[in-house]
Each structure stands twice: as structure tokens, then as C-alpha cells.
Amino acid sequence: MKLVYSHNAQTHTLDVTRAGDEFEITVNGEHARVQVISFAPPRLAFLYNGKIVTARVASDGQKRWIHMDGATLVLERAEPNTARAQTHGAREGTGSGIVIAPMPGQVRAVLVQEGDAVTAGQPLALLEAMKMELKVSAPHDGIVSKIYVTQGQSVEREQILTEVTKRGG
Amino acid sequence: MFKKILIANRGEIAVRIMRACRELNIATVAVYSDADRAALHTRVADEATHIGASPPRESYLNIEKIIDAARATNADAIHPGYGFLAENAEFAQAVNDAGVVFIGPSPFSIRAMGDKAHARERMIASRVPVAPGFQDADDDASLENAAREIGYPVLIKAAAGGGGKAMRVVNDARAFLEELNAARREALNAFGDARVILEKYVSNARHIEFQILADKFGNTIHLFERECSIQRRHQKIIEETPSPLLDEALREKMGNAAVAAARAVNYENAGTIEFIVDPDTRDFYFLEMNTRLQVEHPITEMTTGLDLAQWQIRIASGEKLSVSSEQSSVSSLQSPVSIYQRGHALECRVYAEDPSNNFLPSTGRVLDLQLPNMPGVRADSGIATGDEISAFYDPLLVKLVAHAETRDAALAKMHSALREFCLLGVTTNVEFLQAVLAHPTFRAGDATTRFLEEIGDWSLETEDWRLEQALMAAALVEMLEKKVASVEVAGENDPYSPWRTNGAFHVGGELPTDDERING
């Protein structure tokens, strides 16, 4: 089974096959044999390199949460062929004038209207989450070409709020 | 004693107060918003009343609805917790007017300490040290003159303010008027009151506060200090007691000043006097009084052995503190308890925030929660597996408290507790907390309120071995769950089947009980 995960915008390719009561795992080209000792979600224990590795695991959509030895990692599962395209599309939105929510929360105010001319750094919207207010500002000079949210609406992190089109571009 | 108490709050503090009530054999009423229908505090309470929509203004800040809920449930007292309406004098007055006991100070004390200009005047009159400052007039010329006399850097604070809002540091005279106007605008926006006061800005300060207990009979004592210098954006993150900075002489001086400050407003119930301490001169200045139970109260409970939430209730019901001349004991009338600091305690606040995203709030569903369970560690939690962490409320999820014989031992214990702590589904600051505890400046006990800011870059690296093993774990789960799916019918015999355990896996929306949460 081929698997692709991304972690901090880096993708990692794995290949897993069952070999008797063990698993053969190839991580980024390196082979390893591991033996599962127990799997009682959220607890997982496996034998690797003569040592028992214990983890707590949970999944949420494509996200895989893994807690090991005092630290938690979040991996994002991706389909082998689309992995690269996906990570790039979402993160590099700012260059194209797409303005995303840097945190989840409520839209407290939309400060511009479609068609408005704005300058770089000008506040476009006010988000509020957990008693904290955050101004979301224009990435560059331009025209507000599209507003996707309204006041009072809840948004997820990285949800698109507005688009600011560069003049003449 | 009260028969039934309504807790006008949510999250960990509501749960903590309900437990105190249960131990005193008092019934509890929870109030909840739409978002909190299934929240832990509603399940721990004996009964729960819906009070409105999710935004705090429509529920936890709605005075009328909370008082209606108290009337409807026949509660004879209301505990406000911290935040929300805890320091709202109108609320305290409305509770009293409804014939219900407000567990906290009088509306007069709340007002007297809530206004920074009046509080400063009162402190000066009671000879409590305040930073050089100015609160006598509000016109530009007087303020500008005063700023020059105080000497830059100067702090402009909203008179009606608190929590770091509308607060500005001015470094030189040329910027003063511009900053003054900005502070006035912010103060007007945030508090509906544009008045400001000035204070000398102590740039390398330590934040050290004293816990106060005062009964209805004029007995006022302090329960020593807590140091809370580890802050970001005026939000405390790690607290400890005793403070590594204080010696016996300074502790006594500050403790006496704290008692005098509380007496100056006829304070009653639990409260906290916050001071700024200049570590070089060892001068200390009154900062403000929090007229409520503090988030970080557990470290005082660990080192003194007193239950502050219970004392709040006992004082409100008319119990008397017995105070010796050295003010070293409290008692219920039957059994005196002498008060001293035993060992060292630390608190780490686990916040729903993402250190890799500028510490901005994070949300999500709690997929798994494992609280540390070891000697000397306490976890005050307001959440359970399955709970949704929304953007409506405070990001504080869990308070981890470690108590040991010495500061070093408490630090080691806290590290151990943080390693065992596991929360999946919502990004938290747990690894950042580990990094702060491990920092040489913090370990040496030298951190000032600007410490986190001065370090600046707290970005955390994932070790290669950890990433590799996490990838393996993810892949194994994928394989094992696939297997479970393919043998669904015969699932009962599968040693890997999630149905064989009663961990975080639950069926049909059934929520885990409190016991499962603690053990599981």
C-alpha cells in the first residue's frame, strides 16, 4: 500500500506491505521491518529496531494526529499523485491576491466593499476568536475584486476571505 | 451554609467550583450556551440551564438571563468564577438585589478597584507603594507635563481599563501626544471611557502578586505570593510560588502592603493584589487588584494546603477567619490551620493556540485526551474527549500544576507531566511550554515579563527520528484499520479491532463519562 503524508509542507512517501505477522515499511526510500504489539485505539505499540515505540493516534478527515514521547505531530494524508499540487495551491495563495483567514473564528467586520481600491497593509476584515481580535490586511495595492464572507459568519483557518487584484494585472 | 450554588461560568473553572461545592455538600447549577450544550461543566453539575446563544454577550455575559436561571432553580448563591461577569459591579449588585448571595466582594470594592485612577488615589492614601505616575487631571497639557516629570519611558493606561487593553508605552516626549490620543481612542472603544492615567514604565519588571482572603468581620490575611512573569500579550502562561526573586524580608513587606491594599477598599472574599517588582532596585509597585478568584489559584492551594474555592464559599456564607497577630493561621471555628508555604508549585496553562502560527487560536474536536496522573500533579480541565473547542471562548483548556519539595523538583515533575499529557484534535502550546521550562533563563529564575518577547523565536523543530516513527505509526494504523474494515463481520475476534476497547472510540454520539476522562 502506497501512502503519502505531508508534514510542515513537506511530503513523505511510504510503502507498507504485510509480511507474515510483521510489516515492511519503506519511508522516503529507507526500508524497515516493524511488528505491531498492540492496537487499541487510540493506543498503538510496535517493535522497531529492537525497541518498543508507543503512540496515541487519532484521525480527523485527512489529518493524522500522533502523540509520541511528549510531542504531537499532525500529518496530512494525501493521494499519491495529487499531493504536490494540493499543498502548493493552498499555501501560495497570497501571491495571487487571495486573502485567507490566518485563524478560525468569527468575522467581526468586513471593512471594504467589492470594487474598493486598497493599499498594501490596509485592513480588509476583522476576525475574532477566543477573545482575540485580528486585523486581516491587504497583501498589496489593488482593487477588492471579490468578498467571500459576511459579518458574523464563522470561518475556518485558511478559508478564503477576499481577493485583491493588482491594478493592471 | 448554602444549599444550591449557580456557577455563572464555563470551562475548567466552572468544573473546579462545582467540585468544591460537592465537597461542601452543596448542589450545583450549570448555565450553558448553545455551543456548550454537551460541555463538561454541564455534565458535572447537578442541573444545567440553557441561557442563550453561543456569543458570550448573549449568554455568559447576559446578567438578566443568569439571574433568571438562579431564580428558576432556587439557587441561593452565585459564583462568578473568573472572566465574564466576575468583576462586573452591576452584576454583583443585580445578584444582591435579587436576594441571591454573590460569592465575591461587594459592588463597592469591585468599583473602587476597577477604576485605575481611583484605585491609585486610594493606594496612595493607604501608603501602598505605587509607581511614580499621574491621575489628577485629564487635559493634554497636564498629562504632557506629568509625563516629563515622571521621566520616559511612560505607560499610558485606560482609567477604566484592565487586561492590557488601551495600554501604551511611550519612549520619548515627541511621540507622547500622538500615543495619548491613540490610547484615548482605544479606551473609549473598549470601555466607553476615554480617561487615562500615567505611570512610570518599569522595563525589566517581574510580575508578583499576593493572594488575599478577607472575611465579613474585617479579618484580612494574605496567602503569600505567586510569580507570573511568563506572559505574552499580557496573558499569563506559567506561574509559580514561591517567587524565586523574593526573600523573607521583601515577602513580608509586600504581603503587608497587599493586606493594606485590600483593607483600603473594605475587601471581602478572595482577591489578588498584583505588583510590579524592579529586580535591580527591589522596589515594588501596586499594579492592580483582581477582585475575584485567579486562574492560577491552584499553586497557592498546593503550597498552603487550603482550598480557595471552598474558602470563597465559606466566607460568603458568613464563616469567620481566625487570625493570630502574626496572621499565620486561618480556621473554621473548630480547627485552626496554620499557614505557611510548603515546597514549590508551578502551573502551566495549556492553551488552544498554535505556536507555529504566531500563537493564534486553534479550534477543533478533542479526539483524545490523556491527563497526567502522578504524585504531586494536578490537572484542572474543562474538556473531555469528544468536546468541540469553538472560537467563542477563552483558549484555556487545561491547567497543569506540579508540586514538589524544591523548585528544581517541581520543574522536573512538570516536564514529566507535560510529556504524559496528550491532546489530539486541537493544536496546543504544550511543546512550547516544555521549551520555556527548559530555557536557562527560566531555570535560573531570572525571567522578566519581557522574557518571551526577548527570545522572540520559539519555533520548535521536529526531530527526524520522531517524524520517521510518526509516519510509521500513521501507516500502520492505515493498514490495521483497513483490516478491521475487511473483517467487519467477524470483528469480535480481531485483536486489533477498536470495538474491543473502551478508549476514546465511542458509538452513536454517546459521550465518555467524567471517570473515563480522568482515567483514560
HADDOCK unambig.tbl for C-alpha pairs under 7 A between the chains (distance, minus, plus):
assign (segid A and resid 16 and name CA) (segid B and resid 475 and name CA) 6.98 0.50 0.50
assign (segid A and resid 38 and name CA) (segid B and resid 496 and name CA) 6.99 0.50 0.50
assign (segid A and resid 39 and name CA) (segid B and resid 496 and name CA) 5.19 0.50 0.50
assign (segid A and resid 40 and name CA) (segid B and resid 496 and name CA) 6.29 0.50 0.50
assign (segid A and resid 40 and name CA) (segid B and resid 498 and name CA) 5.76 0.50 0.50
assign (segid A and resid 40 and name CA) (segid B and resid 501 and name CA) 6.13 0.50 0.50
assign (segid A and resid 41 and name CA) (segid B and resid 498 and name CA) 5.68 0.50 0.50
assign (segid A and resid 41 and name CA) (segid B and resid 503 and name CA) 6.52 0.50 0.50
assign (segid A and resid 41 and name CA) (segid B and resid 505 and name CA) 6.94 0.50 0.50
assign (segid A and resid 42 and name CA) (segid B and resid 503 and name CA) 6.74 0.50 0.50
assign (segid A and resid 42 and name CA) (segid B and resid 504 and name CA) 6.54 0.50 0.50
assign (segid A and resid 58 and name CA) (segid B and resid 367 and name CA) 6.38 0.50 0.50
assign (segid A and resid 58 and name CA) (segid B and resid 424 and name CA) 6.71 0.50 0.50
assign (segid A and resid 64 and name CA) (segid B and resid 474 and name CA) 6.74 0.50 0.50
assign (segid A and resid 65 and name CA) (segid B and resid 424 and name CA) 5.89 0.50 0.50
assign (segid A and resid 65 and name CA) (segid B and resid 425 and name CA) 6.74 0.50 0.50
assign (segid A and resid 66 and name CA) (segid B and resid 470 and name CA) 6.30 0.50 0.50
assign (segid A and resid 67 and name CA) (segid B and resid 422 and name CA) 6.64 0.50 0.50
assign (segid A and resid 69 and name CA) (segid B and resid 419 and name CA) 6.21 0.50 0.50
assign (segid A and resid 70 and name CA) (segid B and resid 418 and name CA) 6.60 0.50 0.50
assign (segid A and resid 70 and name CA) (segid B and resid 419 and name CA) 3.67 0.50 0.50
assign (segid A and resid 70 and name CA) (segid B and resid 420 and name CA) 6.05 0.50 0.50
assign (segid A and resid 71 and name CA) (segid B and resid 431 and name CA) 6.35 0.50 0.50
assign (segid A and resid 103 and name CA) (segid B and resid 360 and name CA) 6.24 0.50 0.50
assign (segid A and resid 103 and name CA) (segid B and resid 361 and name CA) 6.30 0.50 0.50
assign (segid A and resid 103 and name CA) (segid B and resid 362 and name CA) 6.80 0.50 0.50
assign (segid A and resid 104 and name CA) (segid B and resid 362 and name CA) 6.60 0.50 0.50
assign (segid A and resid 104 and name CA) (segid B and resid 363 and name CA) 6.75 0.50 0.50
assign (segid A and resid 104 and name CA) (segid B and resid 391 and name CA) 6.73 0.50 0.50
assign (segid A and resid 105 and name CA) (segid B and resid 391 and name CA) 5.11 0.50 0.50
assign (segid A and resid 129 and name CA) (segid B and resid 361 and name CA) 6.55 0.50 0.50
assign (segid A and resid 129 and name CA) (segid B and resid 391 and name CA) 4.68 0.50 0.50
assign (segid A and resid 129 and name CA) (segid B and resid 392 and name CA) 6.10 0.50 0.50
assign (segid A and resid 130 and name CA) (segid B and resid 361 and name CA) 6.72 0.50 0.50
assign (segid A and resid 130 and name CA) (segid B and resid 391 and name CA) 5.10 0.50 0.50
assign (segid A and resid 130 and name CA) (segid B and resid 392 and name CA) 5.39 0.50 0.50
assign (segid A and resid 130 and name CA) (segid B and resid 393 and name CA) 4.58 0.50 0.50
assign (segid A and resid 130 and name CA) (segid B and resid 394 and name CA) 4.68 0.50 0.50
assign (segid A and resid 130 and name CA) (segid B and resid 395 and name CA) 5.62 0.50 0.50
assign (segid A and resid 131 and name CA) (segid B and resid 393 and name CA) 6.55 0.50 0.50
assign (segid A and resid 131 and name CA) (segid B and resid 394 and name CA) 6.28 0.50 0.50
